[in-house]
Amino acid sequence: MDTKNKISTKALVMAALLTAIVVVLQYMGAFIKFGPFSISLVLVPIVIGAATCGPMVGAWLGFIFGFVVLISGDAGVFLAINPLGTIATVLLKGIACGLCSAFVYKWLSRFNKYIAVAVSAIVCPVVNTGVFLIGCLLFFMEAVSQWAGGGNVFNYMIVGLVGVNFLIELVINVV
């Protein structure tokens, strides 16, 4: 067997192991809630897969993250409002955070692998939360406005929907 096949086998095994870890961590994270949503513990294996195996594995792990969010009922509030918008937002945010982490790591690792890992670990929750907020604006603005109770919708989205969760996810991912 040549070196190319060994690397492919290694990436496949790594992707399979990280997929299992993503599933388990997402189900475990469903029990840890700050505000209305659970903490995403799965961003760490997504960054690891993206950095070690590349964009396709990063996107795959992000997809699995989104899929588990959908089937676990963690997105139930949004599914009741707009099922198609929820599916699009949840899957896209997972895939995007895996892809972006991989591309940032690939680009920065040419200069310094430690900085590449640190920045990729920051990019992952930023993209995850950013796509969620964009999804809220595109698909759920009416509901979010009602949840804000007549207050500033943007402030409610930042503080009420993602504030504490984002900070905790960012710290966990960077550490």
C-alpha positions as CSV (number, residue, x, y, z in Angstrom):
1,M,0.0,0.0,0.0
2,D,1.4,3.4,-0.9
3,T,1.6,6.4,1.3
4,K,-1.4,8.1,-0.2
5,N,-3.7,5.2,0.8
6,K,-2.3,5.2,4.3
7,I,-3.0,8.9,4.8
8,S,-6.6,8.3,3.4
9,T,-7.1,5.4,5.8
10,K,-5.8,7.5,8.7
11,A,-8.1,10.4,7.8
12,L,-11.0,8.0,7.5
13,V,-10.4,6.4,10.9
14,M,-9.9,9.8,12.5
15,A,-13.1,11.1,10.9
16,A,-15.0,8.0,12.2
17,L,-13.7,8.4,15.7
18,L,-14.4,12.1,15.7
19,T,-17.9,11.5,14.4
20,A,-18.6,9.2,17.3
21,I,-17.2,11.9,19.7
22,V,-19.4,14.6,18.1
23,V,-22.5,12.5,18.5
24,V,-21.8,11.7,22.2
25,L,-20.7,15.2,23.1
26,Q,-23.8,16.8,21.4
27,Y,-26.1,14.5,23.4
28,M,-24.2,15.2,26.6
29,G,-24.2,18.9,25.9
30,A,-28.0,18.9,25.5
31,F,-28.2,18.6,29.3
32,I,-26.0,21.7,29.9
33,K,-28.2,24.8,29.3
34,F,-27.5,28.5,29.9
35,G,-30.5,30.4,28.7
36,P,-32.8,28.8,26.2
37,F,-30.1,26.7,24.4
38,S,-27.6,24.0,25.3
39,I,-23.9,24.4,25.1
40,S,-22.2,23.0,22.0
41,L,-19.3,20.9,23.3
42,V,-18.7,19.4,19.8
43,L,-16.8,22.3,18.4
44,V,-13.5,21.0,19.8
45,P,-13.6,17.7,17.8
46,I,-14.8,19.7,14.7
47,V,-11.7,21.9,14.9
48,I,-9.4,18.8,15.5
49,G,-10.9,17.1,12.5
50,A,-10.8,20.2,10.3
51,A,-7.1,20.8,11.3
52,T,-5.8,17.2,11.0
53,C,-7.9,15.9,8.1
54,G,-9.0,18.9,6.1
55,P,-12.1,20.7,4.9
56,M,-14.1,17.7,3.9
57,V,-13.8,16.1,7.4
58,G,-14.5,19.5,9.0
59,A,-17.6,19.9,6.9
60,W,-18.7,16.3,7.6
61,L,-18.3,16.7,11.4
62,G,-20.2,20.0,11.2
63,F,-23.0,18.3,9.3
64,I,-23.1,15.5,11.9
65,F,-23.3,18.1,14.7
66,G,-26.2,19.8,12.9
67,F,-28.0,16.5,12.2
68,V,-27.8,15.5,15.9
69,V,-29.1,18.9,17.0
70,L,-32.1,18.3,14.7
71,I,-32.9,14.8,15.8
72,S,-32.2,15.4,19.5
73,G,-35.0,18.0,19.7
74,D,-32.6,20.7,20.6
75,A,-33.9,22.8,17.8
76,G,-37.6,22.0,18.6
77,V,-38.6,25.6,19.3
78,F,-37.4,26.7,15.9
79,L,-38.7,23.7,14.1
80,A,-42.2,24.5,15.2
81,I,-41.9,28.0,13.7
82,N,-40.2,27.3,10.4
83,P,-39.0,23.7,9.7
84,L,-37.2,24.4,6.5
85,G,-35.5,27.5,7.9
86,T,-34.4,25.5,11.0
87,I,-33.0,22.7,9.0
88,A,-31.1,25.0,6.7
89,T,-29.8,27.1,9.6
90,V,-28.7,24.2,11.8
91,L,-27.0,22.2,9.0
92,L,-25.4,25.3,7.4
93,K,-24.0,26.6,10.7
94,G,-22.4,23.2,11.5
95,I,-20.9,22.7,8.0
96,A,-19.7,26.3,7.8
97,C,-17.9,26.2,11.2
98,G,-16.1,23.0,10.1
99,L,-15.2,24.4,6.7
100,C,-14.0,27.8,8.0
101,S,-11.9,26.2,10.7
102,A,-10.3,24.0,8.2
103,F,-9.5,26.7,5.7
104,V,-8.2,29.1,8.5
105,Y,-6.0,26.3,9.8
106,K,-4.7,25.4,6.4
107,W,-3.8,29.0,5.6
108,L,-2.3,29.9,8.9
109,S,-0.4,26.6,9.4
110,R,2.0,27.6,6.7
111,F,3.3,30.3,9.2
112,N,2.7,28.8,12.6
113,K,0.8,25.6,13.6
114,Y,0.1,26.8,17.1
115,I,-1.4,30.1,16.0
116,A,-3.3,28.2,13.3
117,V,-4.9,25.9,15.9
118,A,-5.8,28.8,18.2
119,V,-7.3,31.0,15.5
120,S,-9.3,28.0,14.1
121,A,-10.6,27.3,17.6
122,I,-11.8,30.9,17.8
123,V,-13.3,30.9,14.2
124,C,-15.4,27.8,14.8
125,P,-17.7,29.2,17.5
126,V,-17.8,32.6,15.9
127,V,-19.0,31.1,12.6
128,N,-21.4,28.8,14.4
129,T,-23.0,31.6,16.3
130,G,-22.8,34.0,13.4
131,V,-24.7,31.7,11.0
132,F,-27.3,31.1,13.8
133,L,-27.8,34.8,14.1
134,I,-28.2,35.2,10.4
135,G,-30.7,32.3,10.4
136,C,-32.6,34.1,13.1
137,L,-32.7,37.3,11.0
138,L,-33.8,35.4,7.8
139,F,-36.2,32.9,9.1
140,F,-37.3,33.7,12.7
141,M,-37.4,37.5,13.0
142,E,-41.1,37.7,13.8
143,A,-40.8,35.1,16.6
144,V,-37.6,36.7,18.0
145,S,-39.3,40.1,18.0
146,Q,-42.1,38.6,20.1
147,W,-39.6,36.9,22.4
148,A,-37.9,40.2,22.9
149,G,-41.2,41.5,24.3
150,G,-41.1,44.9,22.6
151,G,-37.4,45.5,23.6
152,N,-34.5,45.9,21.2
153,V,-34.5,42.8,19.1
154,F,-30.8,43.0,18.3
155,N,-29.8,43.2,22.0
156,Y,-32.2,40.3,22.8
157,M,-30.5,38.2,20.1
158,I,-27.0,38.9,21.3
159,V,-27.6,38.8,25.0
160,G,-30.7,36.5,25.4
161,L,-30.2,34.0,22.6
162,V,-26.4,33.6,22.3
163,G,-24.5,35.7,24.9
164,V,-23.6,33.3,27.6
165,N,-23.6,30.2,25.4
166,F,-21.2,31.8,22.9
167,L,-18.8,32.9,25.6
168,I,-18.7,29.5,27.2
169,E,-18.3,27.7,23.8
170,L,-15.5,30.1,22.9
171,V,-13.6,29.5,26.2
172,I,-14.1,25.7,26.0
173,N,-13.0,25.6,22.4
174,V,-9.9,27.8,22.9
175,V,-8.8,26.0,26.0
